[in-house]
Amino acid sequence: MDKLTEDFAKLRDKIKSPSFQANEGLSNEVGYYIFSYDPSQEMRVREEINNLIQTLPPMLNGASIQVFDLFKIMMSIVDEFGYRKQFEEFEKQYGMTFVIEQMERLLRMNSESNRIVEYIQQHLRPGKIIIFLTGVGAVFPLVRAHKVLNTMNQIIDEGPVVMFYPGNYDSVRLEMFGELKDDNYYRAFSLN
């Protein structure tokens, strides 16, 4: 059994646990988790996530899994404001740094209530939910994982949140794609 298969087997067992679903036993910490993986395994990770969604619900004691793809959310917001073409032009004219700055403004990523977290909050189904955050690699460097988690944990704290992270997480530092250091984030628990 390879590492990714083992990690998903552990994740499956963890998610089925009633204490995980209820955010119990975390010493008053919010139930935020990072499932890190080798970025070259992206397609397998997507398949495994779909497999979890298809097979786990009968074993979740009334809880359900809700997936939020950060890339789809970002593009939905960009399209809502009609800025897709403008961002393409910005990149051609001014470069990626400018696009990142403009995207941060549009999404209000430096605000306590950024638009990505607002979107998630508005689209949460009622009841016991386990949130899966995907698309983290696809939004990099426009959206940083630690900024989403930092604001999300102030708003969404009723159920566990699992971020699927293509890189490394050592319970302090996020490293996108195993190479690019993101800011420190120490509030999440590592799932592998």
C-alpha positions as CSV (number, residue, x, y, z in Angstrom):
1,M,0.0,0.0,0.0
2,D,1.5,3.4,-1.0
3,K,1.5,6.5,1.3
4,L,-1.5,8.2,-0.4
5,T,-3.6,5.1,-0.1
6,E,-2.6,4.8,3.6
7,D,-3.4,8.5,4.2
8,F,-6.8,8.2,2.7
9,A,-7.5,5.0,4.7
10,K,-6.6,7.0,7.9
11,L,-8.8,9.9,6.7
12,R,-11.7,7.6,6.1
13,D,-11.4,6.2,9.6
14,K,-11.1,9.7,11.2
15,I,-14.1,11.1,9.4
16,K,-16.3,8.2,10.6
17,S,-15.4,9.0,14.2
18,P,-18.3,10.8,16.0
19,S,-15.8,12.8,18.1
20,F,-14.2,14.1,14.8
21,Q,-17.6,15.0,13.4
22,A,-18.5,16.9,16.7
23,N,-15.1,18.6,17.0
24,E,-14.6,17.0,20.4
25,G,-11.3,16.4,22.1
26,L,-9.4,19.3,20.6
27,S,-8.6,21.4,23.7
28,N,-11.0,24.2,22.6
29,E,-9.3,24.4,19.3
30,V,-11.3,24.8,16.1
31,G,-11.5,21.5,14.1
32,Y,-9.3,22.6,11.1
33,Y,-7.2,19.9,9.4
34,I,-4.6,19.8,6.6
35,F,-4.4,16.8,4.4
36,S,-1.1,17.4,2.6
37,Y,-0.1,15.3,-0.4
38,D,2.5,15.2,-3.2
39,P,1.2,17.6,-5.9
40,S,2.0,15.0,-8.5
41,Q,-0.8,13.0,-7.0
42,E,-3.5,15.6,-7.7
43,M,-5.6,13.5,-10.0
44,R,-5.6,10.5,-7.6
45,V,-6.5,12.9,-4.7
46,R,-9.5,14.1,-6.7
47,E,-10.6,10.5,-7.3
48,E,-10.2,9.6,-3.7
49,I,-12.2,12.6,-2.5
50,N,-15.0,11.7,-4.9
51,N,-14.8,8.1,-3.6
52,L,-15.1,9.4,0.0
53,I,-18.2,11.5,-0.9
54,Q,-19.8,8.5,-2.7
55,T,-19.2,5.9,0.0
56,L,-19.0,7.6,3.4
57,P,-22.4,9.2,4.0
58,P,-24.1,6.1,5.3
59,M,-21.4,5.9,8.0
60,L,-21.4,9.5,9.1
61,N,-24.2,9.4,11.7
62,G,-26.3,12.1,9.9
63,A,-23.4,14.3,9.0
64,S,-22.6,15.1,5.4
65,I,-19.6,16.1,3.4
66,Q,-19.7,19.4,1.5
67,V,-16.9,20.2,-0.9
68,F,-15.8,23.8,-1.7
69,D,-13.4,24.2,-4.6
70,L,-11.5,27.4,-4.0
71,F,-10.7,27.9,-7.7
72,K,-14.4,27.6,-8.6
73,I,-15.4,30.0,-5.8
74,M,-12.7,32.5,-6.9
75,M,-13.8,32.4,-10.5
76,S,-17.5,32.7,-9.5
77,I,-16.7,35.9,-7.7
78,V,-14.6,37.2,-10.5
79,D,-17.4,36.5,-13.0
80,E,-20.0,38.0,-10.6
81,F,-18.2,41.3,-10.8
82,G,-17.5,40.9,-14.6
83,Y,-13.7,41.1,-14.2
84,R,-12.5,37.9,-16.0
85,K,-11.4,39.8,-19.1
86,Q,-9.9,42.6,-17.1
87,F,-7.7,40.2,-15.1
88,E,-6.5,38.6,-18.3
89,E,-5.5,42.1,-19.6
90,F,-4.0,43.0,-16.3
91,E,-1.7,40.0,-16.5
92,K,-0.6,40.8,-20.0
93,Q,0.0,44.5,-19.3
94,Y,1.2,44.6,-15.7
95,G,2.3,41.1,-14.7
96,M,1.3,38.6,-12.1
97,T,2.2,40.7,-9.0
98,F,-0.3,43.3,-10.1
99,V,-3.0,40.6,-10.7
100,I,-2.4,39.2,-7.2
101,E,-2.8,42.6,-5.6
102,Q,-6.0,43.2,-7.6
103,M,-7.4,39.8,-6.8
104,E,-6.7,40.3,-3.1
105,R,-8.6,43.6,-3.2
106,L,-11.6,42.0,-5.1
107,L,-11.7,39.1,-2.7
108,R,-11.0,41.2,0.3
109,M,-8.4,38.7,1.4
110,N,-6.9,41.0,4.0
111,S,-10.2,41.5,5.6
112,E,-11.8,39.6,8.5
113,S,-14.7,38.7,6.2
114,N,-13.2,37.9,2.8
115,R,-15.5,37.0,-0.1
116,I,-14.3,33.4,-0.3
117,V,-15.3,32.7,3.4
118,E,-18.6,34.6,2.9
119,Y,-19.3,32.4,-0.1
120,I,-18.7,29.3,1.9
121,Q,-20.8,30.5,4.8
122,Q,-23.7,31.4,2.5
123,H,-23.6,28.1,0.7
124,L,-23.4,25.8,3.8
125,R,-26.1,23.2,3.9
126,P,-28.0,23.0,7.3
127,G,-27.1,20.2,9.7
128,K,-23.9,18.5,10.6
129,I,-21.3,19.2,7.9
130,I,-17.8,18.2,7.3
131,I,-16.2,20.7,5.0
132,F,-13.7,19.7,2.3
133,L,-11.6,22.6,0.8
134,T,-10.1,21.7,-2.6
135,G,-8.6,23.6,-5.4
136,V,-5.9,25.1,-3.2
137,G,-3.1,24.5,-5.8
138,A,-5.2,26.0,-8.6
139,V,-5.7,29.3,-6.8
140,F,-2.0,29.8,-5.8
141,P,-0.5,32.4,-5.9
142,L,-3.7,34.5,-6.3
143,V,-5.2,33.2,-3.0
144,R,-3.1,31.9,-0.1
145,A,-4.3,29.0,1.9
146,H,-3.4,30.5,5.3
147,K,-5.5,33.6,4.5
148,V,-8.5,31.5,3.9
149,L,-8.0,29.5,7.0
150,N,-7.2,32.5,9.2
151,T,-10.5,34.2,8.4
152,M,-12.6,31.0,8.1
153,N,-11.9,29.8,11.6
154,Q,-13.3,33.1,13.0
155,I,-16.6,32.4,11.2
156,I,-17.1,28.7,10.7
157,D,-16.4,26.6,13.8
158,E,-19.3,24.2,14.1
159,G,-18.0,21.3,12.1
160,P,-14.6,20.1,11.0
161,V,-12.8,21.6,8.0
162,V,-10.4,19.5,5.9
163,M,-8.1,21.4,3.5
164,F,-6.5,19.2,0.8
165,Y,-3.1,20.8,0.4
166,P,-0.7,20.0,-2.5
167,G,2.5,20.4,-0.6
168,N,3.9,20.0,3.0
169,Y,2.5,20.9,6.3
170,D,4.5,20.4,9.5
171,S,1.9,21.7,11.9
172,V,3.5,25.2,11.7
173,R,4.5,26.0,8.1
174,L,2.7,25.5,4.8
175,E,4.9,24.8,1.8
176,M,2.9,24.9,-1.5
177,F,4.0,22.2,-3.9
178,G,6.7,21.2,-1.3
179,E,8.8,24.2,-2.4
180,L,7.1,27.6,-2.0
181,K,6.8,28.7,1.6
182,D,3.5,30.2,2.6
183,D,3.1,32.2,5.8
184,N,3.0,30.2,9.0
185,Y,-0.3,28.6,10.0
186,Y,-0.3,26.7,13.3
187,R,-4.0,26.3,14.1
188,A,-4.7,23.3,11.9
189,F,-4.0,19.7,12.8
190,S,-2.1,17.5,10.3
191,L,-4.0,14.5,9.0
192,N,-0.9,12.7,7.8
